[in-house]
Amino acid sequence: MRPPKAMELLAASAMQIRDVDQNDQQFVPSPCVSACHIDRASGLCCGCLRTLDEIVRWGNADAEFKRTVWSKLVSRAQLPPS
């Protein structure tokens, strides 16, 4: 189950990402909300909805990868929790 506060933070962050200038390649914030727990059924973090692979790759990833992950998170947030 996703913590309600984590979902509020994720939704707010997703809205900020949509407002970021797509030409700004310097900084894309992490979706981490410090509610880390991987759901065995879905393979997603219960807090930020990223996969383990996305979490591991985040630190060295370019802005394009990060924006792609954010796009996926917006879709995942609309799915019912497992």
VENBEL-V237623 format. One record per residue. N is the residue number from 0. BURIAL is b if it has 16 or more other ideal C-beta (glycine too) atoms within 10 Angstrom, else e. Layout:
{{N | BURIAL} {N | BURIAL}}
This chain:
{{0 | e} {1 | b} {2 | e} {3 | e} {4 | e} {5 | b} {6 | b} {7 | e} {8 | b} {9 | b} {10 | e} {11 | e} {12 | b} {13 | b} {14 | e} {15 | e} {16 | b} {17 | e} {18 | e} {19 | e} {20 | e} {21 | e} {22 | e} {23 | e} {24 | e} {25 | e} {26 | e} {27 | b} {28 | e} {29 | e} {30 | b} {31 | b} {32 | b} {33 | e} {34 | b} {35 | e} {36 | e} {37 | e} {38 | e} {39 | e} {40 | e} {41 | e} {42 | e} {43 | b} {44 | b} {45 | b} {46 | b} {47 | b} {48 | b} {49 | b} {50 | b} {51 | e} {52 | e} {53 | b} {54 | b} {55 | e} {56 | e} {57 | b} {58 | e} {59 | e} {60 | e} {61 | e} {62 | e} {63 | e} {64 | e} {65 | b} {66 | b} {67 | e} {68 | b} {69 | b} {70 | e} {71 | e} {72 | b} {73 | b} {74 | e} {75 | b} {76 | b} {77 | e} {78 | e} {79 | e} {80 | e} {81 | e}}
